[in-house]
Protein backbone atom coordinates (compact mmCIF):
# COMPACT_ATOMS: atom_id res chain seq x y z
CA UNK A 1 0.00 0.00 0.00
CA UNK A 2 1.30 3.45 -0.91
CA UNK A 3 2.05 5.87 1.90
CA UNK A 4 -0.66 8.50 2.30
CA UNK A 5 0.54 12.03 1.59
CA UNK A 6 -1.30 14.63 3.63
CA UNK A 7 -2.72 17.79 2.10
CA UNK A 8 -4.49 20.91 3.36
CA UNK A 9 -6.33 23.91 1.99
CA UNK A 10 -5.42 27.17 3.73
CA UNK A 11 -8.23 29.53 2.77
CA UNK A 12 -8.83 33.15 3.60
CA UNK A 13 -5.57 34.89 4.33
CA UNK A 14 -3.67 31.70 3.55
CA UNK A 15 -0.82 33.87 2.28
CA UNK A 16 -0.69 36.39 5.16
CA UNK A 17 -1.09 36.67 8.93
CA UNK A 18 -2.44 33.64 10.81
CA UNK A 19 -3.08 31.83 7.53
CA UNK A 20 0.52 32.27 6.42
CA UNK A 21 1.82 30.88 9.69
CA UNK A 22 -0.63 27.98 9.48
CA UNK A 23 0.57 27.28 5.93
CA UNK A 24 4.20 27.26 7.11
CA UNK A 25 3.31 24.98 10.04
CA UNK A 26 1.48 22.56 7.76
CA UNK A 27 4.43 22.42 5.36
CA UNK A 28 6.88 22.05 8.25
CA UNK A 29 4.95 18.93 9.23
CA UNK A 30 5.11 17.42 5.75
CA UNK A 31 1.70 18.57 4.54
CA UNK A 32 1.26 19.91 1.01
CA UNK A 33 -0.99 22.98 0.88
CA UNK A 34 -3.31 24.77 -1.52
CA UNK A 35 -3.25 28.43 -0.49
CA UNK A 36 -6.48 30.19 -1.47
CA UNK A 37 -6.33 33.96 -1.16
CA UNK A 38 -7.03 37.18 -3.07
CA UNK A 39 -3.54 38.52 -2.41
CA UNK A 40 -1.61 37.63 -5.57
CA UNK A 41 1.77 38.98 -4.50
CA UNK A 42 1.63 37.31 -1.08
CA UNK A 43 0.47 34.07 -2.72
CA UNK A 44 3.36 34.07 -5.15
CA UNK A 45 5.77 34.83 -2.30
CA UNK A 46 4.67 31.89 -0.14
CA UNK A 47 4.72 29.61 -3.18
CA UNK A 48 8.32 30.68 -3.89
CA UNK A 49 9.34 30.35 -0.23
CA UNK A 50 7.92 26.84 0.11
CA UNK A 51 8.88 25.55 -3.34
CA UNK A 52 7.02 22.44 -4.43
CA UNK A 53 4.97 22.21 -1.23
CA UNK A 54 2.40 24.93 -1.96
CA UNK A 55 -0.04 25.56 -4.78
CA UNK A 56 -1.57 29.04 -4.92
CA UNK A 57 -4.98 29.91 -6.30
CA UNK A 58 -6.40 33.40 -6.34
CA UNK A 59 -9.97 33.22 -5.20
CA UNK A 60 -12.43 35.11 -3.06
CA UNK A 61 -13.95 33.42 -0.05
CA UNK A 62 -17.34 35.12 -0.39
CA UNK A 63 -18.37 33.19 -3.50
CA UNK A 64 -19.00 29.47 -3.70
CA UNK A 65 -17.16 29.19 -7.02
CA UNK A 66 -13.99 30.59 -5.43
CA UNK A 67 -14.02 28.10 -2.59
CA UNK A 68 -14.91 25.26 -4.96
CA UNK A 69 -11.95 26.18 -7.17
CA UNK A 70 -9.59 25.67 -4.21
CA UNK A 71 -11.04 22.23 -3.48
CA UNK A 72 -11.00 21.35 -7.18
CA UNK A 73 -7.28 22.20 -7.32
CA UNK A 74 -6.48 20.14 -4.21
CA UNK A 75 -8.02 16.93 -5.55
CA UNK A 76 -5.94 16.37 -8.71
CA UNK A 77 -2.83 18.23 -7.50
CA UNK A 78 -2.59 16.80 -3.99
CA UNK A 79 -4.91 13.80 -3.94
CA UNK A 80 -7.57 15.69 -2.02
CA UNK A 81 -7.55 17.66 1.21
CA UNK A 82 -7.20 16.16 4.67
CA UNK A 83 -7.75 19.56 6.26
CA UNK A 84 -9.66 22.73 5.39
CA UNK A 85 -8.09 25.54 7.42
CA UNK A 86 -10.38 28.55 7.13
CA UNK A 87 -9.31 31.99 8.31
CA UNK A 88 -11.06 34.80 6.40
CA UNK A 89 -11.12 38.25 7.86
CA UNK A 90 -12.12 41.83 7.49
CA UNK A 91 -12.39 44.69 9.90
CA UNK A 92 -15.69 45.75 8.40
CA UNK A 93 -17.01 49.22 8.88
CA UNK A 94 -15.70 51.33 11.74
CA UNK A 95 -19.03 53.15 11.92
CA UNK A 96 -21.53 52.59 14.70
CA UNK A 97 -24.64 50.53 14.12
CA UNK A 98 -26.68 53.71 13.70
CA UNK A 99 -24.42 54.93 10.86
CA UNK A 100 -23.37 51.84 8.91
CA UNK A 101 -24.91 51.28 5.49
CA UNK A 102 -26.73 48.08 4.65
CA UNK A 103 -24.23 47.47 1.84
CA UNK A 104 -21.24 47.75 4.18
CA UNK A 105 -22.91 45.42 6.67
CA UNK A 106 -23.71 42.85 3.98
CA UNK A 107 -20.17 42.93 2.58
CA UNK A 108 -18.72 42.25 6.03
CA UNK A 109 -21.22 39.47 6.74
CA UNK A 110 -20.42 37.82 3.42
CA UNK A 111 -16.76 37.69 4.38
CA UNK A 112 -17.21 36.90 8.05
CA UNK A 113 -20.13 34.47 8.02
CA UNK A 114 -21.14 33.35 4.53
CA UNK A 115 -17.52 32.50 3.66
CA UNK A 116 -17.39 30.28 6.73
CA UNK A 117 -20.45 28.32 5.59
CA UNK A 118 -19.15 28.04 2.02
CA UNK A 119 -15.81 26.67 3.19
CA UNK A 120 -17.57 23.94 5.12
CA UNK A 121 -20.03 23.21 2.32
CA UNK A 122 -17.58 22.84 -0.55
CA UNK A 123 -14.88 21.03 1.42
CA UNK A 124 -17.17 18.52 3.14
CA UNK A 125 -17.44 15.93 0.31
CA UNK A 126 -13.66 15.78 -0.28
CA UNK A 127 -12.95 15.74 3.46
CA UNK A 128 -15.48 12.97 4.09
CA UNK A 129 -13.81 10.87 1.40
CA UNK A 130 -10.46 11.18 3.21
CA UNK A 131 -11.87 11.28 6.76
CA UNK A 132 -10.49 14.80 7.02
CA UNK A 133 -11.17 17.76 9.29
CA UNK A 134 -12.11 21.42 9.17
CA UNK A 135 -10.28 24.01 11.26
CA UNK A 136 -12.12 27.30 11.72
CA UNK A 137 -10.02 29.91 13.47
CA UNK A 138 -11.56 32.03 16.17
CA UNK A 139 -10.01 34.49 18.55
CA UNK A 140 -10.81 34.87 22.23
CA UNK A 141 -12.45 38.21 21.47
CA UNK A 142 -15.52 36.27 20.27
CA UNK A 143 -16.08 34.96 23.79
CA UNK A 144 -16.33 38.48 25.19
CA UNK A 145 -18.53 39.79 22.41
CA UNK A 146 -22.02 38.82 23.49
CA UNK A 147 -22.46 41.72 25.89
CA UNK A 148 -21.08 44.23 23.36
CA UNK A 149 -22.35 43.08 19.95
CA UNK A 150 -24.11 45.71 17.89
CA UNK A 151 -23.51 48.62 20.25
CA UNK A 152 -21.04 50.34 17.95
CA UNK A 153 -18.64 51.06 20.78
CA UNK A 154 -15.65 53.11 19.62
CA UNK A 155 -13.20 50.24 20.05
CA UNK A 156 -15.49 47.55 18.59
CA UNK A 157 -17.40 48.23 15.39
CA UNK A 158 -20.67 46.29 15.09
CA UNK A 159 -19.57 44.07 12.20
CA UNK A 160 -15.86 43.65 12.74
CA UNK A 161 -13.73 40.59 13.32
CA UNK A 162 -14.94 40.12 16.89
CA UNK A 163 -18.48 39.53 15.59
CA UNK A 164 -17.15 36.89 13.23
CA UNK A 165 -15.37 35.19 16.10
CA UNK A 166 -18.59 34.90 18.08
CA UNK A 167 -20.47 33.60 15.03
CA UNK A 168 -17.70 31.11 14.23
CA UNK A 169 -17.92 29.75 17.75
CA UNK A 170 -21.70 29.47 17.43
CA UNK A 171 -21.45 27.74 14.03
CA UNK A 172 -19.23 24.90 15.16
C-alpha positions in Angstrom: 0.0 0.0 0.0 1.3 3.4 -0.9 2.0 5.9 1.9 -0.7 8.5 2.3 0.5 12.0 1.6 -1.3 14.6 3.6 -2.7 17.8 2.1 -4.5 20.9 3.4 -6.3 23.9 2.0 -5.4 27.2 3.7 -8.2 29.5 2.8 -8.8 33.1 3.6 -5.6 34.9 4.3 -3.7 31.7 3.5 -0.8 33.9 2.3 -0.7 36.4 5.2 -1.1 36.7 8.9 -2.4 33.6 10.8 -3.1 31.8 7.5 0.5 32.3 6.4 1.8 30.9 9.7 -0.6 28.0 9.5 0.6 27.3 5.9 4.2 27.3 7.1 3.3 25.0 10.0 1.5 22.6 7.8 4.4 22.4 5.4 6.9 22.0 8.3 4.9 18.9 9.2 5.1 17.4 5.7 1.7 18.6 4.5 1.3 19.9 1.0 -1.0 23.0 0.9 -3.3 24.8 -1.5 -3.2 28.4 -0.5 -6.5 30.2 -1.5 -6.3 34.0 -1.2 -7.0 37.2 -3.1 -3.5 38.5 -2.4 -1.6 37.6 -5.6 1.8 39.0 -4.5 1.6 37.3 -1.1 0.5 34.1 -2.7 3.4 34.1 -5.2 5.8 34.8 -2.3 4.7 31.9 -0.1 4.7 29.6 -3.2 8.3 30.7 -3.9 9.3 30.4 -0.2 7.9 26.8 0.1 8.9 25.6 -3.3 7.0 22.4 -4.4 5.0 22.2 -1.2 2.4 24.9 -2.0 0.0 25.6 -4.8 -1.6 29.0 -4.9 -5.0 29.9 -6.3 -6.4 33.4 -6.3 -10.0 33.2 -5.2 -12.4 35.1 -3.1 -13.9 33.4 0.0 -17.3 35.1 -0.4 -18.4 33.2 -3.5 -19.0 29.5 -3.7 -17.2 29.2 -7.0 -14.0 30.6 -5.4 -14.0 28.1 -2.6 -14.9 25.3 -5.0 -11.9 26.2 -7.2 -9.6 25.7 -4.2 -11.0 22.2 -3.5 -11.0 21.4 -7.2 -7.3 22.2 -7.3 -6.5 20.1 -4.2 -8.0 16.9 -5.5 -5.9 16.4 -8.7 -2.8 18.2 -7.5 -2.6 16.8 -4.0 -4.9 13.8 -3.9 -7.6 15.7 -2.0 -7.5 17.7 1.2 -7.2 16.2 4.7 -7.8 19.6 6.3 -9.7 22.7 5.4 -8.1 25.5 7.4 -10.4 28.5 7.1 -9.3 32.0 8.3 -11.1 34.8 6.4 -11.1 38.2 7.9 -12.1 41.8 7.5 -12.4 44.7 9.9 -15.7 45.7 8.4 -17.0 49.2 8.9 -15.7 51.3 11.7 -19.0 53.1 11.9 -21.5 52.6 14.7 -24.6 50.5 14.1 -26.7 53.7 13.7 -24.4 54.9 10.9 -23.4 51.8 8.9 -24.9 51.3 5.5 -26.7 48.1 4.6 -24.2 47.5 1.8 -21.2 47.7 4.2 -22.9 45.4 6.7 -23.7 42.8 4.0 -20.2 42.9 2.6 -18.7 42.3 6.0 -21.2 39.5 6.7 -20.4 37.8 3.4 -16.8 37.7 4.4 -17.2 36.9 8.0 -20.1 34.5 8.0 -21.1 33.4 4.5 -17.5 32.5 3.7 -17.4 30.3 6.7 -20.5 28.3 5.6 -19.2 28.0 2.0 -15.8 26.7 3.2 -17.6 23.9 5.1 -20.0 23.2 2.3 -17.6 22.8 -0.6 -14.9 21.0 1.4 -17.2 18.5 3.1 -17.4 15.9 0.3 -13.7 15.8 -0.3 -13.0 15.7 3.5 -15.5 13.0 4.1 -13.8 10.9 1.4 -10.5 11.2 3.2 -11.9 11.3 6.8 -10.5 14.8 7.0 -11.2 17.8 9.3 -12.1 21.4 9.2 -10.3 24.0 11.3 -12.1 27.3 11.7 -10.0 29.9 13.5 -11.6 32.0 16.2 -10.0 34.5 18.5 -10.8 34.9 22.2 -12.4 38.2 21.5 -15.5 36.3 20.3 -16.1 35.0 23.8 -16.3 38.5 25.2 -18.5 39.8 22.4 -22.0 38.8 23.5 -22.5 41.7 25.9 -21.1 44.2 23.4 -22.4 43.1 19.9 -24.1 45.7 17.9 -23.5 48.6 20.2 -21.0 50.3 17.9 -18.6 51.1 20.8 -15.7 53.1 19.6 -13.2 50.2 20.0 -15.5 47.5 18.6 -17.4 48.2 15.4 -20.7 46.3 15.1 -19.6 44.1 12.2 -15.9 43.7 12.7 -13.7 40.6 13.3 -14.9 40.1 16.9 -18.5 39.5 15.6 -17.1 36.9 13.2 -15.4 35.2 16.1 -18.6 34.9 18.1 -20.5 33.6 15.0 -17.7 31.1 14.2 -17.9 29.8 17.8 -21.7 29.5 17.4 -21.4 27.7 14.0 -19.2 24.9 15.2 
